[in-house]
Amino acid sequence: MQSRLPRILIMMGVSGSGKTTVGRLLAQQLDGRFIDGDDLHPPENVAKMSAGNALTDMDRWPWLETIAQTLVAEAAVHGRVVGACSALRRRYREHLLTSAGEDIRFIHLAGSQQLISDRMAERAGHFMPATLLASQFATLEPPEPDEPVETHDIGVPPADIVARIVQANVSGASGAL
């Protein structure tokens, strides 16, 4: 089996789109490591979002740099790494690419605001309140065709999304990714 995937993949999309769930499953399928960008936020960012305040670009730049550096370091050790990062704006995706200094494939998990709102209402223990979802959709710049992004609809089970990602990026009948 020949993989067309670079060694770094980033699940992107608004909060509640399933980046962590799909990312963990994909990393497992690819025998790679999963890194959740939420775990790399500095305490100030978490406190700000927990209080219902959206992050500014000044809040995001250092966090994006940390994500890129962490993904590169983990890929050097583990070979393949799947990260989760909202990467809502094109310039954020470009910053991640530049900071990583290597190819990255973004997997955009896309769904309706209503579907994601419903999912967020059911999850517990996350610092991102559902009240910030509208600001996430307002910030989202859908990927352009010239970006290294593939988009997948989240209206299907996470395992099906993973199967579609693998099917779209792997050719051949057997072997390792």
Stockholm file with secondary structure:
# STOCKHOLM 1.0

chainA/1-177         MQSRLPRILIMMGVSGSGKTTVGRLLAQQLDGRFIDGDDLHPPENVAKMSAGNALTDMDRWPWLETIAQTLVAEAAVHGRVVGACSALRRRYREHLLTSAGEDIRFIHLAGSQQLISDRMAERAGHFMPATLLASQFATLEPPEPDEPVETHDIGVPPADIVARIVQANVSGASGAL
#=GR chainA/1-177 SS CEECCCSEEEEECSTTSSHHHHHHHHHHHTTCEEEEGGGGSCHHHHHHHHTTCCCCHHHHHHHHHHHHHHHHHHHHHHSCEEEECCCCSHHHHHHHHHHHTSCCEEEEEECCHHHHHHHHHHCCSCSSCGGGHHHHHHHCCCCCTTSSEEEEETTSCHHHHHHHHHHHHEESSSSCC
#=GC SS_cons         CEECCCSEEEEECSTTSSHHHHHHHHHHHTTCEEEEGGGGSCHHHHHHHHTTCCCCHHHHHHHHHHHHHHHHHHHHHHSCEEEECCCCSHHHHHHHHHHHTSCCEEEEEECCHHHHHHHHHHCCSCSSCGGGHHHHHHHCCCCCTTSSEEEEETTSCHHHHHHHHHHHHEESSSSCC
//
